[in-house]
Amino acid sequence: QIGLNLMQRGKSAKSRTVAISSGMEQVETACDSLLSMLNVIQAYVNDVVNGEKPADPAMGRFLMNLVSTVPKIDPEEFENMLNSNMKDLLMVIYLSNLTKTQLTVTEKLSTSKF
């Protein structure tokens, strides 16, 4: 999904290039996208409940299936799981930055003359 989004952004860019965002930026973008989709769903449900829009049985079944697929997790367990995954992501970012630094230092040492 992330790769497809990058290609779509590159398609409309004048130079046909895009910068790859960091892992945290990708998580933030995904959360923003999810939040906007939830806001659209919430607005639709509120409009139906308030009688501003007619109820669509197919949409109701779809939303019921969507809600039923969300796993029921204890909030504390979810927070621990999220923190664990965040720590893993931060460790991967740290290790990739460390590798980049090591490669830069090695390159400078190999090209420098003593």
N, C-alpha and C positions, 0 to 999 in steps of 0.2 A: 504494500500500500504506500509506504513512504517513497519507494523508488518511482512508482507511478506518479505520485504527486510532484516529485522533483522534475520528472520528464514533462509533465503538463506545464509547470512553471517555466521551464526552459523553452518550451514551444513558443510562448508569447514574449519571451525576453528578446531584446534587440540583438544582443551578442550571442544568444543561444546557449548561454552558460548560467548556472546557478551555483550558489554556495551551499554546501552540505551543512546543515545545522547540527548542533551537538545533540546528544541524547536527551539532555534536559529540555532543550527547545522543542524537540519532537514530542516529548511527553506533554509539555505545556500546550502545544498545538493540538494534540489529540484530545486533551482535556477540554480545551476551548471549543473544539468541534462537537464533542459529546454534550457539553453544556448547552450549546446553541440548539442542538437537536432536541434535547430534553425540554428546552424552553418552548420550542415549536409545538411539541406534543402537549405540554401543559396548557398552552394557550388554546389549542384545539379542544381539549377536554373541558376546560373552563367555559368555552363558548357553547359547547353542547349542553353542559350542565345548566348554564344560565338561559338556555333556550334561544341563543343567538344563531346557532347553526343546527341543521337537522342531524339527528344521530344516524350514522352509517354503520349497519350491523357488521359489515366486512372489516371496517376499521376497528370496531369494538373487539371483534375476535382477534384481530392482529395484535392489538394492544394487550389483550388478555394473555395471549401466547407469549408476547414479549416479556410481560411482567412475570409470568410463571417460569420462564427460563433463567431468571436472575437467581443465583444460588442464595440461600439464606445462610448468612455467615454472622457470627457474633461480632459486634462492632470492634471489640478489643482484639479478636483474632484477625479481623480484616486489617486493623491498624498495624499489628505486628507483621502481617504478611506484606503489607505495602512498604513498611520501613525496611524489611529484609530485602525486598526487590530494589528499593531505592539505594540501599547500601551496595548491592551488587552492581547496579548501574554506575554509581559513583566510583566503585573500584575499577570497573572496566575503563571508565573515562580517565582515571588516574593512571592506570597502566598504559593506556594508549598514549597519553601525554609523556609519560616517562620513556616509552619506546621512541617517540619522535625526538625527544631531547637527546637520547643516547645516539640515535642515528645522526643527528646534527653535529654532536660533539665528535663522533667517529669520522664524519665527512670532513670536518674542519681540521682534525688531526692528520688525516691522510693527505690533505691537500696542502697543508702548511709545510714550509721548509725550515729546518732547524739550522 
